[in-house]
Amino acid sequence: SANRVGQRITERNLNIQPTITIRPGWPLRIIVHSDLVLRPYRG
């Protein structure tokens, strides 16, 4: 049904992790409301 299709699309889109891309050297400010756990950077 249309309801089921809508639910599947919504679930799929909610499972996508957000990605932020900024240019090298540009300032970036992040405000968070809880602790973040970050993996070590491997460049």
BELWOBEL-V730174 format. One record per residue. RES is the residue in one small letter. SS is DSSP state (hx for helix, st for strand, lp for the rest). PHI is phi in degrees with one decimal (none if undefined). D_FIRST is the distance of its C-alpha to the first C-alpha in whole Angstrom. Layout:
RES | SS | PHI | D_FIRST
RES | SS | PHI | D_FIRST
//
This chain:
s | lp | none | 0
a | hx | -64.1 | 4
n | hx | -62.6 | 5
r | hx | -65.1 | 5
v | hx | -62.4 | 6
g | hx | -61.3 | 9
q | hx | -64.7 | 10
r | hx | -64.5 | 11
i | hx | -63.0 | 13
t | hx | -63.1 | 14
e | hx | -61.4 | 16
r | hx | -63.3 | 17
n | hx | -71.0 | 19
l | hx | -73.5 | 20
n | lp | -84.0 | 22
i | lp | -82.0 | 24
q | lp | -75.5 | 27
p | lp | -68.2 | 29
t | lp | -125.8 | 32
i | lp | -114.4 | 35
t | lp | -119.7 | 37
i | lp | -125.9 | 41
r | lp | -74.3 | 44
p | lp | -56.9 | 47
g | lp | 88.4 | 49
w | lp | -77.9 | 47
p | lp | -68.3 | 47
l | lp | -139.2 | 44
r | lp | -117.4 | 44
i | lp | -126.8 | 41
i | lp | -114.2 | 40
v | lp | -122.5 | 39
h | lp | -105.7 | 38
s | lp | -151.2 | 38
d | lp | -64.0 | 40
l | lp | -109.2 | 39
v | lp | -108.6 | 39
l | lp | -113.1 | 40
r | lp | -77.6 | 41
p | lp | -58.6 | 44
y | lp | -74.5 | 44
r | lp | -124.9 | 45
g | lp | -98.9 | 46
//
